[in-house]
Amino acid sequence: MKNRVVVAGGGASGLTAAIFAAKNGANVTVLEHKDRVGKKILMTGNGKCNLANMSDVHGKYYSSDDDALNKIYDTLVRFDAVRTRDFFKQLGLYTKEKRDGGVYPVSEQASVVLDMLRGACGRLGVTIRTDCEVTAVEPDTAGGIISVIQYTHDETEQNRGGGKNKKKIVVSEKKETLRYDRLILATGGKAAAVSGSDGSGYRIAKKLGHSIIEPLPALVQLKCRGDFFKTVSGVRAQSRLVLYIDGKQAADEEGELQLTDYGISGIPVFQFSRLASRALFEGRSCEVGINFIPYITHLAEVNTTHFHDMPVEEFLFGLVHKKVAALVCRKKKIPAGTTIAQAGDGRVRECMELLRDFRVTVTEPNTFENAQVCCGGIPLSETDDNFASLRHGNVYIVGELLDCDGICGGYNLQWAWATGAIAGAAAADTTIEKRFSNDYNKSAENRNPI
């Protein structure tokens, strides 16, 4: 008889697991508690879907210890970005690589990625059930039973603000149980709850005996102390940022900084936000030094000799955004209209020093709703190499539920595809190596489409 594989969660890792399990002979059902699968896929890469990255993965991922990191890197050797591109090519999706190594669909449409995954599920006979909430899992030696609630929704019109809008309401719910031979938990973490990641997978895993490293927001904006942020909100500046934890440098990034009314944002902030999240959770202090003038190597390069009649603030306009220049002058108590001659070269040099190392104190990360991923989760030491639970047989754990998070650039989706593929193949009583042994080394043109 075919293995009955139930996949809890219809995101990137869940749909991939379903495809690999079905292609290897399993009877697969996907349970998704939102009204459609793959909502988070549609949000990735600003709607363009950065699928993976062809660059070296070392140093691009975080976990709780070195053993876990080694397991992550071993996984991404077994199913790397090349295999990800090949997998999608078998689905009918062609991809392209950009200068930074990022891999995107040639159409740069995230919706096409989801269409291809759903189409493959349909052709392979995967049953997808939406509006279906998993409430309990009871494993046994032969598999287990999963309890679910199937919701039925209807739309109702509501008057709000003088206009009408439609809202979905639950009109009925049906409780039932499903028998499984293998269960794959792919419910996601707690980031971007609107996409379906509500943390329910952690509760299920905990009841199955797993420990949980506290999930925290990652790839997220950082809130900072200071009432001046409202005056510079909306400013974007190419900057170099250094993160200090308890006064010691922990990371540095360069890129476009975005200033908000509550703190700092942008890719360089996202890249080290998980370090700040974890440090703040542990009660440590976090500070970010912003270099607004990274293009100036030595301050001696900036000569004020011919500008003594120019107001200091105006002089700084030539170096940074006007709002930042004005903020620096206020910080240094230089009144508007004060010329360089009046202020003195020393005061101007102090402004330059501040532009080169503008310190802000981080108070907390932004919320899970604003985060792209979580850091923390189920320790990798509690799963085997195929991501089967070491607490309960016949249960697999994949994707963001695990204690693994990557930086921006396609690395988190790569983890989702890799863990989903490996666990899905294993759940169908095969391994990822066997899955590729016969056809991976053939030319892509000759491989059978899924």
VOLUM-945146 format. One record per residue (C-alpha): residue number from 0; residue in one letter; z, y, x. Coordinates in steps of 0.2 Angstrom, whole numbers, plus 5000, padded with zeros to 4 digits. Layout:
BEGIN
LUMDREN  nr rest   c3   c2   c1
LUMDREN NUM    A    Z    Y    X
...
***
This chain:
BEGIN
LUMDREN  nr rest   c3   c2   c1
LUMDREN   0    M 5000 5000 5000
LUMDREN   1    K 4997 5018 5005
LUMDREN   2    N 5012 5028 5011
LUMDREN   3    R 5018 5040 4998
LUMDREN   4    V 5020 5056 5008
LUMDREN   5    V 5028 5071 5000
LUMDREN   6    V 5026 5088 5008
LUMDREN   7    A 5039 5101 5003
LUMDREN   8    G 5031 5118 5006
LUMDREN   9    G 5012 5123 5005
LUMDREN  10    G 5011 5135 5020
LUMDREN  11    A 5002 5133 5036
LUMDREN  12    S 5012 5118 5043
LUMDREN  13    G 5013 5110 5026
LUMDREN  14    L 4995 5110 5022
LUMDREN  15    T 4990 5104 5039
LUMDREN  16    A 5003 5090 5038
LUMDREN  17    A 4995 5086 5021
LUMDREN  18    I 4978 5085 5028
LUMDREN  19    F 4982 5074 5043
LUMDREN  20    A 4993 5062 5032
LUMDREN  21    A 4979 5060 5019
LUMDREN  22    K 4965 5058 5032
LUMDREN  23    N 4975 5044 5040
LUMDREN  24    G 4977 5035 5024
LUMDREN  25    A 4992 5042 5015
LUMDREN  26    N 4994 5046 4997
LUMDREN  27    V 5000 5064 4998
LUMDREN  28    T 5008 5077 4986
LUMDREN  29    V 5012 5095 4991
LUMDREN  30    L 5026 5104 4982
LUMDREN  31    E 5025 5123 4982
LUMDREN  32    H 5038 5133 4973
LUMDREN  33    K 5027 5149 4972
LUMDREN  34    D 5013 5150 4960
LUMDREN  35    R 5000 5147 4974
LUMDREN  36    V 5000 5139 4991
LUMDREN  37    G 4997 5148 5008
LUMDREN  38    K 5003 5166 5003
LUMDREN  39    K 5010 5169 5020
LUMDREN  40    I 4993 5164 5028
LUMDREN  41    L 4985 5178 5018
LUMDREN  42    M 4997 5190 5026
LUMDREN  43    T 4994 5186 5045
LUMDREN  44    G 4985 5196 5057
LUMDREN  45    N 4984 5211 5045
LUMDREN  46    G 4974 5200 5033
LUMDREN  47    K 4962 5194 5047
LUMDREN  48    C 4973 5178 5052
LUMDREN  49    N 4976 5177 5070
LUMDREN  50    L 4975 5158 5071
LUMDREN  51    A 4980 5154 5089
LUMDREN  52    N 4979 5160 5106
LUMDREN  53    M 4969 5153 5121
LUMDREN  54    S 4981 5161 5134
LUMDREN  55    D 4994 5151 5143
LUMDREN  56    V 5008 5147 5131
LUMDREN  57    H 5022 5147 5144
LUMDREN  58    G 5034 5162 5142
LUMDREN  59    K 5027 5165 5124
LUMDREN  60    Y 5040 5155 5115
LUMDREN  61    Y 5059 5156 5112
LUMDREN  62    S 5071 5143 5108
LUMDREN  63    S 5090 5139 5111
LUMDREN  64    D 5088 5130 5128
LUMDREN  65    D 5077 5124 5142
LUMDREN  66    D 5075 5107 5135
LUMDREN  67    A 5069 5114 5118
LUMDREN  68    L 5057 5125 5127
LUMDREN  69    N 5050 5110 5137
LUMDREN  70    K 5048 5100 5120
LUMDREN  71    I 5038 5115 5113
LUMDREN  72    Y 5027 5116 5128
LUMDREN  73    D 5024 5097 5127
LUMDREN  74    T 5019 5099 5109
LUMDREN  75    L 5007 5112 5113
LUMDREN  76    V 4999 5101 5126
LUMDREN  77    R 4997 5087 5113
LUMDREN  78    F 4989 5100 5100
LUMDREN  79    D 4983 5115 5109
LUMDREN  80    A 4973 5130 5104
LUMDREN  81    V 4957 5120 5108
LUMDREN  82    R 4962 5107 5096
LUMDREN  83    T 4966 5120 5083
LUMDREN  84    R 4949 5127 5084
LUMDREN  85    D 4941 5110 5083
LUMDREN  86    F 4952 5106 5068
LUMDREN  87    F 4946 5121 5059
LUMDREN  88    K 4928 5118 5064
LUMDREN  89    Q 4929 5101 5056
LUMDREN  90    L 4935 5110 5040
LUMDREN  91    G 4919 5120 5041
LUMDREN  92    L 4927 5136 5048
LUMDREN  93    Y 4920 5144 5064
LUMDREN  94    T 4931 5154 5075
LUMDREN  95    K 4930 5167 5089
LUMDREN  96    E 4940 5172 5104
LUMDREN  97    K 4945 5191 5107
LUMDREN  98    R 4949 5198 5124
LUMDREN  99    D 4967 5195 5122
LUMDREN 100    G 4964 5177 5119
LUMDREN 101    G 4967 5178 5100
LUMDREN 102    V 4957 5166 5089
LUMDREN 103    Y 4951 5173 5073
LUMDREN 104    P 4939 5166 5059
LUMDREN 105    V 4922 5174 5063
LUMDREN 106    S 4923 5183 5046
LUMDREN 107    E 4940 5189 5050
LUMDREN 108    Q 4946 5185 5033
LUMDREN 109    A 4963 5176 5031
LUMDREN 110    S 4958 5171 5013
LUMDREN 111    V 4944 5160 5021
LUMDREN 112    V 4956 5150 5031
LUMDREN 113    L 4966 5146 5016
LUMDREN 114    D 4951 5142 5006
LUMDREN 115    M 4946 5129 5020
LUMDREN 116    L 4963 5121 5020
LUMDREN 117    R 4964 5120 5001
LUMDREN 118    G 4946 5113 5001
LUMDREN 119    A 4950 5099 5013
LUMDREN 120    C 4966 5095 5003
LUMDREN 121    G 4955 5093 4988
LUMDREN 122    R 4942 5082 4996
LUMDREN 123    L 4955 5071 5003
LUMDREN 124    G 4964 5068 4986
LUMDREN 125    V 4979 5078 4990
LUMDREN 126    T 4989 5083 4975
LUMDREN 127    I 4995 5101 4975
LUMDREN 128    R 5009 5106 4963
LUMDREN 129    T 5014 5124 4962
LUMDREN 130    D 5029 5132 4953
LUMDREN 131    C 5038 5117 4959
LUMDREN 132    E 5056 5119 4966
LUMDREN 133    V 5064 5105 4977
LUMDREN 134    T 5083 5104 4972
LUMDREN 135    A 5089 5089 4981
LUMDREN 136    V 5084 5075 4993
LUMDREN 137    E 5092 5058 4993
LUMDREN 138    P 5085 5047 5008
LUMDREN 139    D 5087 5028 5009
LUMDREN 140    T 5081 5015 5021
LUMDREN 141    A 5064 5013 5012
LUMDREN 142    G 5061 5031 5010
LUMDREN 143    G 5070 5041 4997
LUMDREN 144    I 5070 5051 4981
LUMDREN 145    I 5066 5070 4979
LUMDREN 146    S 5072 5080 4964
LUMDREN 147    V 5062 5094 4958
LUMDREN 148    I 5061 5107 4944
LUMDREN 149    Q 5043 5111 4937
LUMDREN 150    Y 5042 5128 4930
LUMDREN 151    T 5030 5134 4917
LUMDREN 152    H 5026 5153 4917
LUMDREN 153    D 5018 5164 4905
LUMDREN 154    E 5013 5183 4906
LUMDREN 155    T 5021 5196 4895
LUMDREN 156    E 5017 5214 4894
LUMDREN 157    Q 5030 5227 4898
LUMDREN 158    N 5030 5246 4895
LUMDREN 159    R 5036 5255 4911
LUMDREN 160    G 5034 5273 4915
LUMDREN 161    G 5023 5276 4901
LUMDREN 162    G 5010 5262 4906
LUMDREN 163    K 5009 5244 4903
LUMDREN 164    N 5010 5230 4916
LUMDREN 165    K 5011 5211 4915
LUMDREN 166    K 5025 5201 4922
LUMDREN 167    K 5027 5182 4923
LUMDREN 168    I 5042 5174 4915
LUMDREN 169    V 5048 5156 4915
LUMDREN 170    V 5045 5149 4898
LUMDREN 171    S 5050 5131 4901
LUMDREN 172    E 5056 5120 4915
LUMDREN 173    K 5056 5101 4918
LUMDREN 174    K 5067 5091 4929
LUMDREN 175    E 5060 5075 4937
LUMDREN 176    T 5062 5064 4952
LUMDREN 177    L 5048 5058 4964
LUMDREN 178    R 5049 5043 4975
LUMDREN 179    Y 5043 5045 4993
LUMDREN 180    D 5040 5034 5008
LUMDREN 181    R 5039 5049 5020
LUMDREN 182    L 5045 5067 5017
LUMDREN 183    I 5039 5082 5027
LUMDREN 184    L 5050 5097 5026
LUMDREN 185    A 5038 5112 5028
LUMDREN 186    T 5047 5126 5018
LUMDREN 187    G 5047 5139 5031
LUMDREN 188    G 5062 5150 5036
LUMDREN 189    K 5068 5166 5028
LUMDREN 190    A 5055 5179 5034
LUMDREN 191    A 5044 5187 5021
LUMDREN 192    A 5052 5179 5006
LUMDREN 193    V 5038 5186 4995
LUMDREN 194    S 5027 5173 5003
LUMDREN 195    G 5039 5159 4998
LUMDREN 196    S 5051 5157 5013
LUMDREN 197    D 5068 5158 5004
LUMDREN 198    G 5078 5148 5016
LUMDREN 199    S 5079 5133 5004
LUMDREN 200    G 5074 5121 5018
LUMDREN 201    Y 5089 5125 5029
LUMDREN 202    R 5100 5120 5014
LUMDREN 203    I 5091 5104 5012
LUMDREN 204    A 5092 5100 5030
LUMDREN 205    K 5110 5104 5031
LUMDREN 206    K 5114 5092 5017
LUMDREN 207    L 5104 5079 5027
LUMDREN 208    G 5116 5081 5041
LUMDREN 209    H 5107 5093 5052
LUMDREN 210    S 5115 5108 5061
LUMDREN 211    I 5108 5125 5059
LUMDREN 212    I 5106 5139 5072
LUMDREN 213    E 5109 5155 5062
LUMDREN 214    P 5092 5161 5057
LUMDREN 215    L 5089 5179 5061
LUMDREN 216    P 5074 5191 5059
LUMDREN 217    A 5061 5191 5073
LUMDREN 218    L 5045 5200 5075
LUMDREN 219    V 5053 5214 5066
LUMDREN 220    Q 5057 5233 5067
LUMDREN 221    L 5073 5239 5074
LUMDREN 222    K 5085 5251 5066
LUMDREN 223    C 5093 5264 5078
LUMDREN 224    R 5107 5276 5078
LUMDREN 225    G 5102 5295 5076
LUMDREN 226    D 5098 5307 5063
LUMDREN 227    F 5083 5314 5072
LUMDREN 228    F 5071 5300 5068
LUMDREN 229    K 5066 5308 5052
LUMDREN 230    T 5059 5322 5062
LUMDREN 231    V 5047 5311 5072
LUMDREN 232    S 5044 5298 5058
LUMDREN 233    G 5025 5293 5058
LUMDREN 234    V 5022 5296 5077
LUMDREN 235    R 5012 5283 5086
LUMDREN 236    A 5013 5284 5105
LUMDREN 237    Q 5007 5272 5119
LUMDREN 238    S 5023 5269 5128
LUMDREN 239    R 5033 5257 5139
LUMDREN 240    L 5049 5250 5132
LUMDREN 241    V 5064 5242 5141
LUMDREN 242    L 5077 5232 5131
LUMDREN 243    Y 5094 5233 5138
LUMDREN 244    I 5108 5221 5132
LUMDREN 245    D 5125 5225 5137
LUMDREN 246    G 5118 5237 5150
LUMDREN 247    K 5106 5225 5158
LUMDREN 248    Q 5088 5224 5157
LUMDREN 249    A 5082 5210 5146
LUMDREN 250    A 5064 5213 5142
LUMDREN 251    D 5050 5226 5144
LUMDREN 252    E 5034 5228 5134
LUMDREN 253    E 5020 5241 5134
LUMDREN 254    G 5009 5246 5119
LUMDREN 255    E 5009 5257 5104
LUMDREN 256    L 5026 5262 5098
LUMDREN 257    Q 5028 5268 5080
LUMDREN 258    L 5043 5279 5076
LUMDREN 259    T 5050 5277 5059
LUMDREN 260    D 5063 5287 5049
LUMDREN 261    Y 5076 5273 5053
LUMDREN 262    G 5071 5268 5071
LUMDREN 263    I 5057 5260 5081
LUMDREN 264    S 5042 5248 5076
LUMDREN 265    G 5025 5242 5084
LUMDREN 266    I 5020 5227 5093
LUMDREN 267    P 5030 5230 5109
LUMDREN 268    V 5046 5232 5098
LUMDREN 269    F 5041 5216 5089
LUMDREN 270    Q 5039 5206 5105
LUMDREN 271    F 5057 5208 5110
LUMDREN 272    S 5065 5210 5093
LUMDREN 273    R 5072 5192 5092
LUMDREN 274    L 5082 5196 5108
LUMDREN 275    A 5090 5211 5100
LUMDREN 276    S 5093 5202 5084
LUMDREN 277    R 5102 5188 5093
LUMDREN 278    A 5112 5199 5104
LUMDREN 279    L 5118 5210 5090
LUMDREN 280    F 5123 5195 5080
LUMDREN 281    E 5133 5189 5095
LUMDREN 282    G 5142 5206 5095
LUMDREN 283    R 5133 5213 5111
LUMDREN 284    S 5126 5231 5113
LUMDREN 285    C 5107 5234 5113
LUMDREN 286    E 5098 5249 5119
LUMDREN 287    V 5080 5253 5121
LUMDREN 288    G 5073 5265 5134
LUMDREN 289    I 5057 5273 5129
LUMDREN 290    N 5045 5279 5142
LUMDREN 291    F 5033 5291 5133
LUMDREN 292    I 5023 5295 5148
LUMDREN 293    P 5019 5278 5156
LUMDREN 294    Y 5003 5285 5163
LUMDREN 295    I 5013 5296 5175
LUMDREN 296    T 5019 5286 5190
LUMDREN 297    H 5028 5300 5199
LUMDREN 298    L 5035 5316 5191
LUMDREN 299    A 5029 5326 5206
LUMDREN 300    E 5012 5323 5199
LUMDREN 301    V 5015 5336 5186
LUMDREN 302    N 5014 5354 5193
LUMDREN 303    T 5021 5368 5183
LUMDREN 304    T 5016 5381 5196
LUMDREN 305    H 5002 5389 5185
LUMDREN 306    F 5011 5388 5169
LUMDREN 307    H 5026 5399 5171
LUMDREN 308    D 5021 5410 5156
LUMDREN 309    M 5019 5395 5145
LUMDREN 310    P 5033 5390 5132
LUMDREN 311    V 5041 5374 5138
LUMDREN 312    E 5037 5365 5121
LUMDREN 313    E 5019 5370 5122
LUMDREN 314    F 5018 5363 5140
LUMDREN 315    L 5025 5347 5134
LUMDREN 316    F 5011 5346 5120
LUMDREN 317    G 4999 5342 5134
LUMDREN 318    L 5009 5326 5138
LUMDREN 319    V 5016 5319 5122
LUMDREN 320    H 5015 5321 5103
LUMDREN 321    K 5020 5338 5097
LUMDREN 322    K 5035 5331 5087
LUMDREN 323    V 5041 5322 5102
LUMDREN 324    A 5040 5337 5113
LUMDREN 325    A 5049 5347 5100
LUMDREN 326    L 5063 5334 5099
LUMDREN 327    V 5065 5334 5118
LUMDREN 328    C 5067 5353 5119
LUMDREN 329    R 5080 5352 5105
LUMDREN 330    K 5089 5338 5115
LUMDREN 331    K 5089 5349 5130
LUMDREN 332    K 5094 5364 5120
LUMDREN 333    I 5079 5374 5125
LUMDREN 334    P 5075 5387 5111
LUMDREN 335    A 5057 5388 5104
LUMDREN 336    G 5047 5401 5113
LUMDREN 337    T 5056 5399 5130
LUMDREN 338    T 5044 5400 5144
LUMDREN 339    I 5045 5389 5159
LUMDREN 340    A 5049 5404 5170
LUMDREN 341    Q 5064 5408 5158
LUMDREN 342    A 5070 5390 5157
LUMDREN 343    G 5067 5386 5176
LUMDREN 344    D 5058 5371 5184
LUMDREN 345    G 5074 5361 5184
LUMDREN 346    R 5076 5362 5165
LUMDREN 347    V 5057 5357 5163
LUMDREN 348    R 5060 5342 5175
LUMDREN 349    E 5075 5337 5164
LUMDREN 350    C 5063 5336 5149
LUMDREN 351    M 5051 5326 5159
LUMDREN 352    E 5065 5314 5164
LUMDREN 353    L 5070 5312 5146
LUMDREN 354    L 5052 5308 5141
LUMDREN 355    R 5052 5295 5154
LUMDREN 356    D 5068 5287 5149
LUMDREN 357    F 5072 5291 5131
LUMDREN 358    R 5087 5280 5126
LUMDREN 359    V 5090 5274 5108
LUMDREN 360    T 5104 5263 5102
LUMDREN 361    V 5099 5248 5091
LUMDREN 362    T 5111 5245 5077
LUMDREN 363    E 5102 5231 5068
LUMDREN 364    P 5085 5222 5065
LUMDREN 365    N 5076 5226 5049
LUMDREN 366    T 5078 5214 5035
LUMDREN 367    F 5070 5196 5033
LUMDREN 368    E 5059 5204 5020
LUMDREN 369    N 5051 5214 5034
LUMDREN 370    A 5051 5201 5047
LUMDREN 371    Q 5036 5190 5051
LUMDREN 372    V 5046 5175 5057
LUMDREN 373    C 5064 5169 5060
LUMDREN 374    C 5073 5165 5076
LUMDREN 375    G 5085 5150 5075
LUMDREN 376    G 5084 5135 5063
LUMDREN 377    I 5085 5117 5066
LUMDREN 378    P 5088 5112 5084
LUMDREN 379    L 5073 5103 5091
LUMDREN 380    S 5085 5090 5099
LUMDREN 381    E 5088 5084 5081
LUMDREN 382    T 5070 5078 5079
LUMDREN 383    D 5060 5066 5089
LUMDREN 384    D 5043 5069 5098
LUMDREN 385    N 5034 5068 5081
LUMDREN 386    F 5047 5079 5072
LUMDREN 387    A 5055 5065 5063
LUMDREN 388    S 5073 5068 5059
LUMDREN 389    L 5085 5059 5070
LUMDREN 390    R 5098 5061 5056
LUMDREN 391    H 5088 5052 5042
LUMDREN 392    G 5073 5040 5044
LUMDREN 393    N 5057 5044 5035
LUMDREN 394    V 5060 5063 5035
LUMDREN 395    Y 5050 5075 5046
LUMDREN 396    I 5054 5094 5049
LUMDREN 397    V 5040 5106 5054
LUMDREN 398    G 5035 5124 5057
LUMDREN 399    E 5047 5138 5055
LUMDREN 400    L 5061 5128 5050
LUMDREN 401    L 5063 5122 5068
LUMDREN 402    D 5072 5133 5081
LUMDREN 403    C 5055 5139 5089
LUMDREN 404    D 5048 5156 5087
LUMDREN 405    G 5033 5164 5097
LUMDREN 406    I 5028 5182 5101
LUMDREN 407    C 5014 5191 5092
LUMDREN 408    G 4996 5185 5095
LUMDREN 409    G 4994 5169 5085
LUMDREN 410    Y 5007 5159 5094
LUMDREN 411    N 5018 5156 5078
LUMDREN 412    L 5003 5149 5068
LUMDREN 413    Q 4998 5138 5083
LUMDREN 414    W 5016 5130 5081
LUMDREN 415    A 5013 5128 5063
LUMDREN 416    W 4996 5119 5065
LUMDREN 417    A 5003 5108 5079
LUMDREN 418    T 5019 5102 5071
LUMDREN 419    G 5011 5100 5055
LUMDREN 420    A 4997 5089 5062
LUMDREN 421    I 5008 5079 5073
LUMDREN 422    A 5021 5075 5059
LUMDREN 423    G 5007 5072 5046
LUMDREN 424    A 4998 5059 5057
LUMDREN 425    A 5015 5051 5061
LUMDREN 426    A 5020 5051 5043
LUMDREN 427    A 5004 5041 5039
LUMDREN 428    D 5010 5028 5052
LUMDREN 429    T 4999 5034 5066
LUMDREN 430    T 5002 5046 5080
LUMDREN 431    I 4992 5062 5084
LUMDREN 432    E 4985 5053 5100
LUMDREN 433    K 4978 5039 5090
LUMDREN 434    R 4971 5051 5077
LUMDREN 435    F 4961 5059 5091
LUMDREN 436    S 4957 5044 5102
LUMDREN 437    N 4941 5039 5094
LUMDREN 438    D 4933 5056 5089
LUMDREN 439    Y 4941 5070 5099
LUMDREN 440    N 4931 5068 5115
LUMDREN 441    K 4915 5067 5105
LUMDREN 442    S 4905 5083 5104
LUMDREN 443    A 4910 5095 5090
LUMDREN 444    E 4893 5094 5082
LUMDREN 445    N 4895 5075 5080
LUMDREN 446    R 4912 5075 5072
LUMDREN 447    N 4914 5070 5054
LUMDREN 448    P 4919 5085 5043
LUMDREN 449    I 4935 5084 5034
***
